[in-house]
Amino acid sequence: MRGVAGDHAALEDMLRYGSLVQAHTSAGRASIADQLSLHGVLWELAVIGESANRVSRETRDAHPEVPWQKIIAQR
């Protein structure tokens, strides 16, 4: 679902995957030293970018404090 009504799911995904990135990187670089963990974190960051891209223009414009384009570009 696109538009403001569909933003909730995209924002929830951003929060969920952001929490995963935080958990997987809490010990610093050492926590993502193996390839599988590194690829997992990269995937999570890509999902955050895709989710940000699904957030409606209206919601993004209402929250200019969020660096939407940077988040989307990290994909």
N, C-alpha and C positions, 0 to 999 in steps of 0.2 A: 504494500500500500504506500503510495507516494503522498507527499504533502504533509502539512503539519500533523494531521491525524496519524500518519505512519511514522512520525519521528521517534516515538517512544521506543519502538523495537530497536531502531538504529542506535539510539543513545544508550539503551541497556547493553547492547553488544559492545559499544565503546567502553563502557564501564567494566563489563565482565572481562574483556580481553586486556584492558589496562591493568586490572588487578592481577591477571595471570603474568603479564610482563613484569610487574613489580615483584611478584612472588619469585619468579624465575631469575631475577637479577638482583635480589636483595643482598646477596653476598658479593656483589661486584662482578668483575670480569671472570673471576675464577668459577663462578656458578654456571657460566655458559661456555666453558672451555671445550667441552666435547661437541662434536658436529651435530648430533641429534638435538641437543639442547639449543644450540645456536639456531638451527633451522626452525625449531619450535618458536623461539622468540621472534624470529623474522616473520614467520607466518602470522603470529599474533599481531605484530605491528601492521602487516598488510591488511588484516581483517579490520583493524581500527580505522585505517585509511579508507577502506571500502565502505565501512559503516558511516563514517563522516561524510562521504560523498552522497550517501542516501538521505542525509538530513536535508530537509527542505530549505530552499533559499530564504523563506520567511524566518525560520528559526535561526539560521546562520546570521542573517542580518540583524536579528534581535539580540544576538550575543557576539558583538564584535570583539570582545575580550578574548574569545577563543580563537587561536590561530588556525582556522579551518583549512585554509589553502596549504599551510605547511603540513598539517596532519594528513590531508588528502594526498599531497605530493610524496609523502614518505613511502607510499605503496611501491 
